[in-house]
Amino acid sequence: MTAAGGEPQDPQAPVVLALVAARNEAERVAATVTAIRGLPGVAEVLVVSDGSTDATAANALDAGAHC
């Protein structure tokens, strides 16, 4: 099993789904997703872009998150 960053993961370690609420955070969301994906144990990042009118969802997807 590997973490989102592709690093081998301890099979006994907990696997984490990180949930990020972001509304109109296009300028910041990619850096946030990248940082979270680099944390040990984080398998996936899910960004909830609730009603954003900017490129929040697109930028989150480009950074490797699910939306």
N, C-alpha and C positions, 0 to 999 in steps of 0.2 A: 504494500500500500504506500502511496506517496501523498505528500501534502500538496496543496494547490501550487506551490512553487516548484514542484517536481522533486523535492528532497525525500529520501527514504524516511518512513515514519515508523516508530516503535509500534508493533502490533498490539501492545498492551495499553498504549496511550489513548486517551479519549479523542474522538473525532468530533470536530466542532463545525457547525454551520453558523457563520456570522451573518446576522441580520442588520442591515443599515437602513434607517429611514432617512430619506433625503428629498427635499423639495426645493427646486431651483438652486441646486448646488453644482451646476455644471463645471464651474471653475475649480472645485475642490474634490469632487467625487473620485476622480481617477487616482489621485494621490492617496486618498483614504483607502480605496479598494486595494491598491498595490501594497500599502503598509499592512493591512489586515491579512492579505494573502501570504505575506512573509512571516507571519506568526506561527510558531510551532503548534501543530494540532489542527490548524484551520484547513478543512477540506474544501469548503465552498463558501462563497460570499454571495449573499442575496441582497440586492438593493431594491427597496420599495420607493419608487419615484412617484409619490402620490400627488397627482395633479400638476407636476412640473410643466412649465411652459417654455423651458429652455432645453438644452441638450444633456440634461442630467442622465437620463436612461442610456442614451447613445454612448456617452463618455464612460459610464459604468460598464457597459458591455465591452467596449474597447479595452478596458483595463482588466477584463477577465471575470467580471461578476455576472451573475444571472439577474434578470429583472422580471 
